[in-house]
Amino acid sequence: MSKLDKDQVLADYSAAYLKAHGKQPNIEAKGGWYSVDGGKNMRLAQLADATAELGGATGSSAAPAKAKVSAKKAAAKPAVAPKKAVKVSKSGGGLSAKELWKQRLEQDQTLSRLPRGYDE
């Protein structure tokens, strides 16, 4: 993981924001989190990604490198087929969960009993 230069990332983001929206962003920094125009708080790496999304020129190579790596990962992963629903069929001789517990509690001499609604 490369170190991001805070001043460079903020300058790049401001330039890209100005180009995209036509006004300077109001960036508030508090404890490592950055809020742009009173919106959602973001970390510095998220601001670098947002700069790339806004189409701004980045002075640091972290955002383009990250985009290239994610593109390579996406190309390397094969398409996953959706899983088919599994149908559970009850065989003629099997017991349901209610029936099994009822039978087990009747066999054992304990003070345990079925919960409410299982007496059916």
VMD Tcl script that draws the C-alpha trace (Angstrom):
set ca {
  {0.00 0.00 0.00}
  {1.47 3.33 -1.00}
  {1.36 6.41 1.17}
  {-0.94 9.13 -0.09}
  {0.15 12.76 0.11}
  {-2.72 14.57 1.82}
  {-2.08 17.95 0.21}
  {-1.72 16.46 -3.28}
  {-4.90 14.36 -2.98}
  {-6.92 17.31 -1.68}
  {-5.58 19.57 -4.45}
  {-6.37 16.97 -7.13}
  {-9.86 16.41 -5.73}
  {-10.55 20.16 -5.55}
  {-9.46 20.60 -9.17}
  {-11.59 17.68 -10.37}
  {-14.58 18.88 -8.32}
  {-14.22 22.40 -9.70}
  {-14.09 21.02 -13.23}
  {-17.12 18.76 -12.73}
  {-19.36 21.06 -10.64}
  {-18.13 24.54 -11.47}
  {-17.49 25.56 -7.85}
  {-14.86 24.97 -5.18}
  {-15.70 22.20 -2.69}
  {-15.93 22.91 1.02}
  {-13.71 20.19 2.52}
  {-13.79 19.79 6.30}
  {-11.14 17.58 7.94}
  {-11.68 15.99 11.33}
  {-9.68 13.11 12.75}
  {-8.56 11.65 9.43}
  {-12.03 11.89 7.89}
  {-12.94 14.38 5.19}
  {-16.42 15.78 4.57}
  {-17.08 17.38 1.19}
  {-19.83 20.05 1.24}
  {-21.31 18.59 4.44}
  {-21.82 15.17 2.83}
  {-20.72 11.71 3.81}
  {-17.37 11.43 5.63}
  {-14.61 9.78 3.59}
  {-11.04 8.68 4.16}
  {-8.16 10.04 2.07}
  {-8.06 6.93 -0.16}
  {-11.78 7.33 -0.88}
  {-11.15 10.95 -1.90}
  {-8.44 9.72 -4.29}
  {-10.92 7.23 -5.79}
  {-13.58 9.94 -6.03}
  {-11.08 12.12 -7.89}
  {-10.68 9.39 -10.50}
  {-14.48 9.07 -10.74}
  {-14.86 12.81 -11.27}
  {-12.41 12.54 -14.15}
  {-9.74 14.73 -12.65}
  {-6.06 14.48 -13.42}
  {-4.29 12.90 -10.49}
  {-0.79 13.90 -9.55}
  {-0.25 10.72 -7.56}
  {-0.21 7.37 -9.29}
  {-2.18 5.64 -6.51}
  {-5.65 6.03 -8.03}
  {-4.79 4.88 -11.57}
  {-2.75 1.98 -10.22}
  {-5.66 0.94 -8.03}
  {-8.02 1.11 -11.01}
  {-5.65 -1.03 -13.08}
  {-5.38 -3.63 -10.30}
  {-9.17 -3.83 -9.87}
  {-9.60 -4.18 -13.65}
  {-7.09 -7.05 -13.67}
  {-8.91 -8.74 -10.76}
  {-12.25 -8.38 -12.54}
  {-10.80 -9.90 -15.71}
  {-9.20 -12.77 -13.79}
  {-12.42 -13.83 -12.02}
  {-14.60 -16.18 -14.03}
  {-18.31 -15.51 -14.23}
  {-20.12 -17.29 -11.43}
  {-23.34 -19.05 -12.37}
  {-26.23 -18.44 -9.98}
  {-26.92 -21.32 -7.63}
  {-29.99 -23.38 -8.25}
  {-32.58 -23.68 -5.52}
  {-32.35 -26.98 -3.69}
  {-35.65 -28.71 -3.15}
  {-35.89 -30.86 -0.06}
  {-38.30 -33.70 -0.50}
  {-39.60 -35.63 2.46}
  {-39.26 -39.34 2.03}
  {-42.16 -41.50 3.15}
  {-40.42 -42.93 6.24}
  {-38.78 -39.79 7.62}
  {-39.95 -37.71 10.56}
  {-40.32 -33.95 10.64}
  {-38.44 -31.98 13.27}
  {-41.57 -31.57 15.37}
  {-42.34 -35.27 15.24}
  {-38.74 -36.24 16.08}
  {-38.58 -34.01 19.17}
  {-42.01 -35.08 20.31}
  {-40.95 -38.72 20.03}
  {-37.64 -38.10 21.80}
  {-39.28 -36.26 24.71}
  {-41.86 -39.02 25.11}
  {-39.11 -41.67 25.29}
  {-36.94 -39.90 27.86}
  {-38.16 -39.41 31.40}
  {-37.33 -35.71 31.78}
  {-39.14 -32.59 32.80}
  {-38.51 -31.11 29.36}
  {-41.44 -30.38 27.10}
  {-42.14 -29.00 23.66}
  {-42.37 -25.23 23.28}
  {-45.70 -23.51 22.83}
  {-47.22 -24.13 19.45}
  {-45.60 -27.56 19.01}
  {-48.46 -29.47 20.67}
  {-50.33 -29.67 17.38}
}
mol new
graphics top color blue
foreach p $ca { graphics top sphere $p radius 0.5 }
foreach p [lrange $ca 0 end-1] q [lrange $ca 1 end] { graphics top cylinder $p $q radius 0.2 }
display resetview
